[in-house]
Amino acid sequence: MSQTYKYLFGPVASRRLGVSLGIDVVPHKTCSLNCVYCECGTTTNLTVVRQEYFPTQDIVDELQSYLHTSPQLDALTFSGAGEPTLHAGFGEIVGFIKQSYPQYKLVLLTNSTLLDQPDVMEAVQKIDLIIPSLDAASELVFKKLNRPHRTLTAETMIRQLAYLKQHAPVEMWLEIFIVPGLNDTADELALLKQAVDKIQPDRVQINSLDRPPTAQWVKQATPEKLREIARQFSDRAEVIARFSSAMKVKADNHALADAIVQLIKRRPCTIDDLVSTLGHPQSDIEYELKMLMLHKQVQQEQLDRGVFYRIVEDFQ
Ligand code: SF4
């Protein structure tokens, strides 16, 4: 991306979605949940109020400016550092993409909490692939793990997800994030299994910590435990990894620093993550990171998986 965009980021390469352009429509960190494992930091605006957080027309204009050249992409993905369906213009943006650029697969990463709002339910039915998260089926674990807005319940989310799957031809990959000590107990897993049986998603994806979490006590589940949990759910369940080193997307050379900032603004990354996602040599990435740290825009953090780079708060 040689031009600087405010609402678009990437494209990034992922094993799940291929080459995907990110669309981020709410300010950092506006969300209806404050998950303990969130890789985007603490939710500073915990809300269920849908608003035009950014002008809908500005987002549509950016999409138009990027997509009119017919870039080679596998997907356009609503994601970022917050809950996309909180944007009141979400349905309008979806409508614009489906009408003007139907050749791209439209993907939504969502926390599933606003599906009881009629406008949201109507808009998500036009999405090609929805990847909702559901980490808890009991209200107690939901509160401890997802730390929701006080009006939300796990029961409503499960009911609405089941309704969506039954009433719309959307493909659904349900993501369950395992936090050891919270939702990996036999009781909670049994309730989650019941929820999965009710929702009937096309796939169940089991995930665990990969980057620095909001709550420092959150630990990664072992691969063996994740595989065991996946086996319990169904033959449609799989353990997912976030980055693939096999796929590379070249970011424009002049835009490399900007591409790095756009990525780590959404979630902290290691150098390996950035190399595999942006497709630039490690030496180029290291050089740009060094410059960004020199200008105090980026900082390092040592964790089990390696050194992570994150944006300094003032530059969010
Ligand atoms: S993980 Fe997703 S749903 Fe949870 S707080 Fe972060 S952005 Fe919100």
Residues whose N, C-alpha, C, O or C-beta is under 5 A from the ligand:
A	BS01	SF4	C31 L33 N34 C35 C38 G80 A81 G82 N111
